[in-house]
Amino acid sequence: MTDREIWYQFNAFQQRKEAQYQKLFYNLIRRQAMRVADYVVQHGADAAAVNINLLVPTVEVQSLLRRLYTDVGVNWANIEYANIEEHTKSWAQPVRCKRFGFNAIWEGILNLFFTQKAGEKITKITETTRKWLIGMISAGRAAGMGAEQIARSMRDDKQVPLARARVISRTETVAAANFGGMTAARQSKLKMNKRWVNSQDKRVRETHRDEDEGGVGGEVRPLEEPFSNGLMHPGDPSGSAEEVIQCRCIVSMRPARDEQGMPMAA
């Protein structure tokens, strides 16, 4: 498959998942807002602000993100397996990859990821919701609003939850798919190279444009080496917000060959 074909394949998959998880994140943020609104009415705005960490706990985002990474990551890992096999069809010994499922291997990989890398991601998403709700409390008090009015403003605001759900679902489905692709490559037990593939449209951020335009697009690296922008893959949680938020790129895996054109063991 060409880079263009791979990106279209990925884009169709990612858009379906983005729509699915946008609804789930929207519903989560709305539930949290309703919970805080009810608390404002029952206990007052000051008490709600003091107890915001209890009212908007990180565990809710963690649970939904884990569901997203399991779903998107496993499904894209299997698509990537098929792509890896396609690259080797003409070889004397074509590669056959065992399909992924939610098994002990994947669960272990996911546990390690959430322990080592996803904690800051979860905290940032949750903190943004808390700050939004505290901001509504502060703005309401500054405007002389009572508890019922502040609560109503929280219940009525659907635009902020919708906008945030869009950003989160796009960012995290892209990150999860790339995480799954990296996992598939590692589990293939082959020496692998990876190629950064962008969308080839006007929306590609400057640092992700093609190499001849000063970006990382089309760059090839060994599997365990970072790209020139410092990321291991698009959506890498170690990257800055400017590099990963709403990124639409995908990393394409390519088995390395020896001098005889044969696959090389990892």
N, C-alpha and C positions, 0 to 999 in steps of 0.2 A: 504494500500500500504506500502511496505517496503521502507526504506531509499533509497535503490538502485533504486527501481522503481520510486520513487519521483524524484530522481536526473536525471534519464534518461528522464522522462517526461519534467522536467524543461530544461534540456540541449537541447532537440530538439526544444522547444519553443524559448529558448534564442538565439540559433544559427541562427534561421530564422530572428529574430529581429536584431541581431547584423549585419548580412549581409545587411539588409535593411538600417539601420542607419549609417553603415560605409560609404555607398555611399553618403548619405546626408551630413555627416560631411566632407567627402572628398571634395564634391562639394562646400560646404560653405568655407572651408579653401582656396581652389583654387580661388574662386571668390574674397575673400579678398586679396589674393596675386596679382591677376590681377588688382584689383582696386588700390593697392599701386603702382604697376608697372606703370600703366598709369599716376598716379600722379607724379612719379619720372620723367617720360619723359616730362610731361607738366610743372612742377614747380621746378624740381630739387630734388636731394636726400636729401639735408638738410631740405627742406620744408616738404618732406614726413615724415622724422623722427620726426619733430616738431608736425606734425598733425596726428601722427599715431593713437591716441585715437579716432579721428573723422573718420578716414579711416577704422578702425577695431573696431566698436562699440560693447559693451557688449549685446545690445538688440538682435543681430542676433543669438548669442549662446542661449540666454534666450528663444527666440521663438522656436528654434529647440529642446531644452531640454524639454520645456513644451509640445511640440508635442509628444516627445518620452515618457515622463512620463504618458501622457494621454493614449496613445496607449498601451504601454507595461504594465503600472500599472493596467489599467482597465481590460485588457484581462487576466492577471495573477490573478487578484483578483477573477475573475469568475472561473478560473480553481481551485483556492484554495477553493472557496466555494464548488465546487463539491467534492474536497478531504475531506473537513470537513464533508459534508453529508455522504460520504462513510464511515468515521470513526464511524458514529452513526447509520448505517443501522440496526444493530442488537439490538438497544436500544428499549425499550418499546414505547418511544416517539421519533422517529427519527427526526433529525433536518432538517428543510427546510429553505434554505437561499434565500432571494430575490436577483435576479441577478443585477449586477452593470451595469451602463451605464454612459455616460458623462452627469450627472445630476447635480442639485444644490449641492447635498451633496459632490460629488466628486470634483466639481469645488471649493467649499469652502475648502476642505481638501488640494487641490493642491495649492490654493492661500496662505494658511497658510504655507505650506511647502516651497514655493518659497520665501516667506517673511522672514521666520525664519532660514532656513537651506541651501537653494540652492544658495544664493548670493555669497558666497565665492567660490563655485564650478564654477559658471559662470565666475567670475572674473579670476580665475586661468586659465581656458581654453582660455579665450580671451587674457590674459597677455602672455601666452606661444606663441600664434600666433604673437603678437606684437613684442616680443623679438626675435623671429626667423627672422622676416622681417627686424627689425632694425639691427640685426646681419649681414644680407646679405648686407645691405647698408654699414655698417662699413667695412666689408670684401672687398666689391667692391671698396670702396674709398682707402683702404690700398693697394690694388693691382693696383691702378691707373686707374680703370675702369671709363668710362663716364656714363652718365645717361642711354643711350640706352643699354649699356652692363649690367648695374645693373638690369634694368628692365627685360632684357632677361633672366638673371639668375633666377629671381623670377618666370617668366612665365614657365621656363623649369624645375624647381625643382618639380617633382611629388612625390618623395620618402618621403620627410618630411610630406607633407599633408596626404599621404597614411598611413604612420606609426602612425601618430597622430590620424587619423580617426579610425584605428583599436583599439587603446588603449581606446579612448573615448567611442566608441560604445560598446565595451565589458563591460567596467566599468559601464557605465550608464544604459545599458539594465539590467544588473544584479541588480544594485541598485534599478531601477524602479520596477522590478518584486518583489523584496523583500519588497519594500515600498507598493506595491499593496497587497501582501500577508498579511502584518501587518494590512493594512486598512480593508481587508476582515474579518480578525479575530475580529477586534474591532467592525465592523458593525454587526457581527453575534449575538451580545448581549449575548454571552456565556462566561463563565470563560475559558480562553484558556491558554495552555502551548505552548511553541515553542521549536523546536529542530533544532540545527545547523547541516546541512547535507552537507558534502563535496563530492568531485568527486571520492574519493577512488583510485586515481592514483598517479604516481610519481611527477606530477606537482603541487600537493597541497602544499602550503607554510607551513613552519614548524608550525606556530602558528595556522593553520587551520586543522592540522592533528587530528586524533582521540584522545580522552582523554587519552588513555593508552600510547600515544606517546607524551604527553605533550601539546596537542593542544586543540582546542575548539570543534572539530568534535564530534557529538553525544551528546553534552551537552544539557540538558533540563532546561528551565527557565520559570517562569510565564511570560505572554505576555509583561507586562510593566517593567520587570526587565532586566538589561543588562546581556549579557553573560560575562564570566570571562575575556575576552579580552577587555571589556568596550564597546563593540558595541551592539546596540539594534538588529541589523540584519546584514547579509552580505551586504557590500556596504553602510553602515551607513555613511552619509556625515560628521558626527562628528569624524569619525575615521581618523587615520593618513594615508598618502599615502601608506605606507608599508602594511597596513592592507586591503586597499580597491581597490587599482589599479589592474585591471584585475582579481579580485576575481571571482571564478566560483561557489561559494557555494550558497545554498538556505536555507531559513528557512522554516521548515515544521510545520504546525499548528496542534495541537492535543487538542480536547475538554477535559477539566478536568471533572472527574466524582466524584460523592459523594459516600458514603459508600454502597449505594444500586445500584451503577453503573449507576446512572441517570445524565444527563447533569446539570451543575450548572450555574445559571444565573450570569452574570457579575455584 
